[in-house]
Amino acid sequence: MALIDEKILCMHGGISQRISSVEGLKKIKKPENIPDDGLLCDLMWADPETGQRSDYEFNKSRGVGVTFNEKAVEDVCNKLDIDLISRSH
């Protein structure tokens, strides 16, 4: 993942309820084996789900990671003081 101009967070997958700060994201060891759950798993495999009521739910289609709704995206942007999240898939 990368942070562009301190305002755009880019990643392979998606967001996680376990994101606490940009500094915490920068401390993730790379390369690393991707676990079946947790922050690193979500960053790799989380998917947006339009209209989902809960901010985060288990990602049934992948069997790992989470799905997240629009409110979860807004919350992470506010928490990290960023403007945009860009994901590759």
Short mmCIF file of the C-alpha atoms (twelve columns), coordinates in Angstrom:
data_MODEL
# 
_entry.id   MODEL 
# 
loop_
_atom_site.group_PDB 
_atom_site.id 
_atom_site.type_symbol 
_atom_site.label_atom_id 
_atom_site.label_alt_id 
_atom_site.label_comp_id 
_atom_site.label_asym_id 
_atom_site.label_seq_id 
_atom_site.Cartn_x 
_atom_site.Cartn_y 
_atom_site.Cartn_z 
_atom_site.pdbx_PDB_model_num 
ATOM 1  C CA . MET A 1  0.000   0.000   0.000  1 
ATOM 2  C CA . ALA A 2  1.035   3.602   -0.451 1 
ATOM 3  C CA . LEU A 3  0.026   7.039   0.776  1 
ATOM 4  C CA . ILE A 4  0.099   9.731   -1.906 1 
ATOM 5  C CA . ASP A 5  0.514   13.370  -0.820 1 
ATOM 6  C CA . GLU A 6  -0.626  12.331  2.677  1 
ATOM 7  C CA . LYS A 7  -4.236  12.318  1.375  1 
ATOM 8  C CA . ILE A 8  -4.785  9.287   -0.900 1 
ATOM 9  C CA . LEU A 9  -4.463  5.777   0.524  1 
ATOM 10 C CA . CYS A 10 -3.852  3.120   -2.144 1 
ATOM 11 C CA . MET A 11 -4.005  -0.607  -1.452 1 
ATOM 12 C CA . HIS A 12 -4.634  -3.952  -3.076 1 
ATOM 13 C CA . GLY A 13 -7.862  -4.814  -1.281 1 
ATOM 14 C CA . GLY A 14 -9.782  -2.655  1.085  1 
ATOM 15 C CA . ILE A 15 -10.153 -1.220  4.532  1 
ATOM 16 C CA . SER A 16 -10.401 -2.826  7.946  1 
ATOM 17 C CA . GLN A 17 -12.015 -2.001  11.243 1 
ATOM 18 C CA . ARG A 18 -8.538  -2.648  12.677 1 
ATOM 19 C CA . ILE A 19 -6.979  0.418   11.006 1 
ATOM 20 C CA . SER A 20 -5.954  2.803   13.752 1 
ATOM 21 C CA . SER A 21 -3.507  5.244   12.130 1 
ATOM 22 C CA . VAL A 22 -1.355  5.910   9.087  1 
ATOM 23 C CA . GLU A 23 1.694   5.308   11.278 1 
ATOM 24 C CA . GLY A 24 0.352   1.854   12.171 1 
ATOM 25 C CA . LEU A 25 -0.097  1.032   8.502  1 
ATOM 26 C CA . LYS A 26 3.477   2.122   7.765  1 
ATOM 27 C CA . LYS A 27 4.787   -0.268  10.447 1 
ATOM 28 C CA . ILE A 28 3.383   -3.397  8.773  1 
ATOM 29 C CA . LYS A 29 6.290   -5.663  7.833  1 
ATOM 30 C CA . LYS A 30 6.672   -6.336  4.140  1 
ATOM 31 C CA . PRO A 31 6.846   -8.855  2.634  1 
ATOM 32 C CA . GLU A 32 4.736   -10.928 4.957  1 
ATOM 33 C CA . ASN A 33 2.605   -14.050 4.682  1 
ATOM 34 C CA . ILE A 34 -1.044  -13.033 4.493  1 
ATOM 35 C CA . PRO A 35 -3.095  -14.521 7.355  1 
ATOM 36 C CA . ASP A 36 -6.714  -15.681 6.980  1 
ATOM 37 C CA . ASP A 37 -8.012  -12.824 9.146  1 
ATOM 38 C CA . GLY A 38 -6.919  -9.559  10.695 1 
ATOM 39 C CA . LEU A 39 -5.651  -6.233  9.424  1 
ATOM 40 C CA . LEU A 40 -3.250  -7.495  6.766  1 
ATOM 41 C CA . CYS A 41 -5.861  -9.919  5.407  1 
ATOM 42 C CA . ASP A 42 -8.421  -7.108  5.135  1 
ATOM 43 C CA . LEU A 43 -5.944  -4.792  3.409  1 
ATOM 44 C CA . MET A 44 -5.384  -7.517  0.819  1 
ATOM 45 C CA . TRP A 45 -8.860  -9.006  0.378  1 
ATOM 46 C CA . ALA A 46 -11.620 -6.740  1.742  1 
ATOM 47 C CA . ASP A 47 -14.357 -5.734  -0.694 1 
ATOM 48 C CA . PRO A 48 -16.916 -2.908  -0.731 1 
ATOM 49 C CA . GLU A 49 -20.552 -3.957  -0.468 1 
ATOM 50 C CA . THR A 50 -23.080 -1.323  -1.509 1 
ATOM 51 C CA . GLY A 51 -26.128 -1.127  0.733  1 
ATOM 52 C CA . GLN A 52 -24.638 -3.286  3.492  1 
ATOM 53 C CA . ARG A 53 -26.172 -2.335  6.863  1 
ATOM 54 C CA . SER A 54 -23.197 -3.165  9.094  1 
ATOM 55 C CA . ASP A 55 -19.961 -1.263  8.591  1 
ATOM 56 C CA . TYR A 56 -18.032 -4.558  8.368  1 
ATOM 57 C CA . GLU A 57 -19.126 -8.150  7.786  1 
ATOM 58 C CA . PHE A 58 -17.304 -11.409 7.106  1 
ATOM 59 C CA . ASN A 59 -16.548 -11.720 3.389  1 
ATOM 60 C CA . LYS A 60 -18.602 -14.806 2.530  1 
ATOM 61 C CA . SER A 61 -17.709 -14.776 -1.180 1 
ATOM 62 C CA . ARG A 62 -13.940 -14.919 -0.523 1 
ATOM 63 C CA . GLY A 63 -14.016 -16.847 2.742  1 
ATOM 64 C CA . VAL A 64 -11.418 -14.452 4.212  1 
ATOM 65 C CA . GLY A 65 -11.388 -10.779 5.131  1 
ATOM 66 C CA . VAL A 66 -14.392 -8.506  5.327  1 
ATOM 67 C CA . THR A 67 -16.843 -6.530  3.258  1 
ATOM 68 C CA . PHE A 68 -17.388 -2.881  4.160  1 
ATOM 69 C CA . ASN A 69 -20.016 -0.235  3.495  1 
ATOM 70 C CA . GLU A 70 -19.912 3.434   2.542  1 
ATOM 71 C CA . LYS A 71 -20.004 4.617   6.165  1 
ATOM 72 C CA . ALA A 72 -16.932 2.514   6.978  1 
ATOM 73 C CA . VAL A 73 -15.046 4.279   4.154  1 
ATOM 74 C CA . GLU A 74 -16.058 7.699   5.478  1 
ATOM 75 C CA . ASP A 75 -15.032 6.709   9.019  1 
ATOM 76 C CA . VAL A 76 -11.576 5.519   7.916  1 
ATOM 77 C CA . CYS A 77 -11.022 8.652   5.821  1 
ATOM 78 C CA . ASN A 78 -11.919 10.821  8.821  1 
ATOM 79 C CA . LYS A 79 -9.801  8.757   11.235 1 
ATOM 80 C CA . LEU A 80 -6.738  8.930   8.975  1 
ATOM 81 C CA . ASP A 81 -7.403  12.507  7.788  1 
ATOM 82 C CA . ILE A 82 -7.316  11.456  4.144  1 
ATOM 83 C CA . ASP A 83 -9.514  12.378  1.189  1 
ATOM 84 C CA . LEU A 84 -9.623  9.202   -0.880 1 
ATOM 85 C CA . ILE A 85 -9.099  5.452   -0.747 1 
ATOM 86 C CA . SER A 86 -8.082  3.740   -3.969 1 
ATOM 87 C CA . ARG A 87 -8.090  -0.050  -4.281 1 
ATOM 88 C CA . SER A 88 -6.803  -2.174  -7.119 1 
ATOM 89 C CA . HIS A 89 -9.553  -4.793  -7.310 1 
# 
